[in-house]
Every structure is written in structure tokens, then in C-alpha cells.
Amino acid sequence: MYDKWLSDRSRKFDSSGIRKVFDLGAKLENPINLSIGQPDFDMPQPSKDAAIEAINAGKSGYTPTQGVKPLIDRLQANVDAEYNDPNRKVFVTSGTSGGLLLAALAFVNPGDEVILFDPYFVMYESLVKMVGATPVCIDTYPDFKYDLDKVAAAITPKTKMIIFNSPANPTGVVATREEVEGIAKLAADNEILLVSDEIYRCFSHGAFTSPAQFNPHTLVLDGFSKSHGMPGWRVGFAHGPAELIQTMLKFQQYTFVCAPHAAQWAALKSLDVDISEHVEAFRRKRDMLIEGLSDLYDLGNPVGAFYMFPKAPWGTASEFVEKAITKYKTLVIPGNVFSRRDECFRLSYAASVETIERGIDALRKLAKDPN
Ligand SMILES: Cc1ncc(COP(=O)(O)O)c(C=O)c1O
């Protein structure tokens, strides 16, 4: 009976394949967990203190739809300093995912096409399907670079949005300035909304460039989940042309209502915290993996975020990952979760140095142990 109650949109996508790896891993004792999509560091103590203070001060009511004023003011000042554009406005979302959902609801019609770069963050494809649109995936294998000719060729009269993510999940690739500028201009010239998911911006390990520098119509989504190790607090932010932001706020009003109140005060405090120690730690862990694996694995070009997307040295990615988990207790995610191809696997280095050392050891053995 329940089946007939499901909406058509419920049938258009499955739950994330990452869950399946977590379920398998839950049965293992002391696994080598390189599958985690969140920082391995705790949120800053001053942010926790700010949240506790907010709770004790009775800050439990709704906030304005756009967020608490001190947080908006700080975020807006940062955006003003970076873009110097009086029409670029910011508001607080329920995580970066909240911003993505509002953008899809506010700007994508059923039947529209949305350009994604394959491999992509898992949520993008499902989100596009959720609003009745068609994901158009641009294959970026084998080096995960952005080929502007392919982007231009993918644009049709139905193209409504391009979702761009640098530093990228799952590849760790950071787009070059030329690539970013090219995509920004293509979007502007074709009057397509460019959404730039900048959640890993602080973990760039090199120069970060936002397409909003070249295209003032770009909608930027960002958040505190990764930068400050607080994904469970659900605070993100969006900035873009005032008219687009107003429309997103209308949807926020009738969906999320506001980001969690105490969490917004924690996020405000986070803006004062220096995270360079964590950025450095990720860079060192990435280098450990490059040093420990690059003779046996093609690691792609991992520059930022805390991921790399190596090619499975034998078999399909699914076959390889199954053996990694069952024989070597090593949890990684098969690439077909993020891609139309089943060739690579996502390795997250948001893990302790000890776990990474064990992981290198296991992955070296696994590379030499084909089915
Ligand atoms: C590229 C990307 N965007 C957005 C998100 C969602 O972040 P949030 O926790 O802020 O919703 C993630 C989380 O893994 C991500 O990898």
C-alpha cells in the first residue's frame, strides 16, 4: 500500500551508496577508515562556548529568516571586502546542503538541464532529479580537468544551471584560474546560473579562485561544516545577486525557516578562529599518501579538500573496494557513487596519522593482490 503513496520524485533517485560502505564497515573491528566526509578535528572550543552561552541566554527562538544580525554583518563584511559589489548579498542557510536545495527549488524548473562535472558530489545528481530536471554530466576523466569545449558543447536552450565545485569532492582537484574564468564567462555569455559550491575553499593547498570574481551573477554556497569541523550544527551561507537571494529566502521561510539558532552564534565565533593548523595537517596527510602510494596508484591530482580519487589498479572500483573492505578492513568509497564510471575510489584523509599509515600499508598490499 505504501508504495502507491510515494511521489514520482521519490522514485527518481536512490539513497547514497556511501551508506552501504558504512553498513559494511560497522561490522568490522578496528577498520582502517578512509571513507569519512567530515573533518577529523573537533569544532573550536570558543565556538562551543559561544553556543553554550547562547543556549543559557535563552536564544532558543526562531531567528530572522536570513540569520542573526551579527553573523550576517560579519559574513556580509567579508563578501564586501572580497567583491566590492553592492548588489552581492549574503544570508545564513541550514548547512551548504540547505543552500543547494533552496537554489534548486528557486531556480530550476522540471525539464530544465543542469550541468554537473563527473565525478560530482553525491547530492548534486539527486537534487537535480528531485526538482524534475535532467543532470547533464560532463566527463572529466582521467585528470579531472575542466574542458571548456566540452562545457560549451553541453549547453542547450534547456540549460538552466551549472554546478561547480572547487576544491572538489570526491577528487580533491582545485580548478586553475583559467578554468574558473572560462566557466564563469561561458555561464555569463549564455545567461546560465552558475552555482559555485565553495565548502572546501579553506582547504585549497594552493591558489583558490572563485568564479564570482569573473561573473557577478554567480551564486556562491559555503559553510562551516568542513572549515570548522561542525557539520552537525547545520550552518552554511549563500551570497549572490540580491534578487536571487530574495527568492531563496522566500523558500527558506517555508522550508528550513532558519538555521539553528544557537549554532549561528557558534558559527559567528568560528569566524575569529585561526584554522591554519588544520589546513597544514591536511596538507601533510595528503603528502603522506602521495609519498606512500603514487608508485602503485594513479592518484589523480589531489590538491585540496581532504580527498583523493585514485584509479583502482585492477578490476572495477566496486570489485576493488569490496576486497579492500572484506580482506583488508579498509573503508573507501567506490567511484560509481559519485560518477557514471566505476573506475576510481574515494579516499578521505580526514583521519589520524596512524590510520593513514595503516591505510597506506593495506592499500599497497591490495594493489598487488588482484582478484
Ligand atoms: C561538495 C560538498 N558540498 C556540500 C556539502 C554539504 O555540506 P553541509 O554539511 O554544509 O550541508 C558537502 C558535504 O560533504 C560537500 O562535500
The ligand as a MOL file (V3000), in Angstrom:
LIG
                    3D

  0  0  0     0  0            999 V3000
M  V30 BEGIN CTAB
M  V30 COUNTS 16 16 0 0 0
M  V30 BEGIN ATOM
M  V30 1 C 30.9060 19.4740 -2.0740 0
M  V30 2 C 30.0130 19.4760 -0.8930 0
M  V30 3 N 29.0080 20.3830 -0.8270 0
M  V30 4 C 28.1640 20.4140 0.2040 0
M  V30 5 C 28.2730 19.5230 1.2440 0
M  V30 6 C 27.2520 19.5680 2.3580 0
M  V30 7 O 27.7280 20.3020 3.4100 0
M  V30 8 P 26.8220 20.7290 4.6460 0
M  V30 9 O 27.1940 19.8290 5.7770 0
M  V30 10 O 27.2500 22.1350 4.9450 0
M  V30 11 O 25.4360 20.6320 4.2640 0
M  V30 12 C 29.2900 18.5650 1.2340 0
M  V30 13 C 29.4070 17.5770 2.3190 0
M  V30 14 O 30.0400 16.5550 2.2120 0
M  V30 15 C 30.1880 18.5470 0.1450 0
M  V30 16 O 31.1710 17.6500 0.0640 0
M  V30 END ATOM
M  V30 BEGIN BOND
M  V30 1 1 1 2
M  V30 2 1 2 3
M  V30 3 2 2 15
M  V30 4 2 3 4
M  V30 5 1 4 5
M  V30 6 1 5 6
M  V30 7 2 5 12
M  V30 8 1 6 7
M  V30 9 1 7 8
M  V30 10 2 8 9
M  V30 11 1 8 10
M  V30 12 1 8 11
M  V30 13 1 12 13
M  V30 14 1 12 15
M  V30 15 2 13 14
M  V30 16 1 15 16
M  V30 END BOND
M  V30 END CTAB
M  END
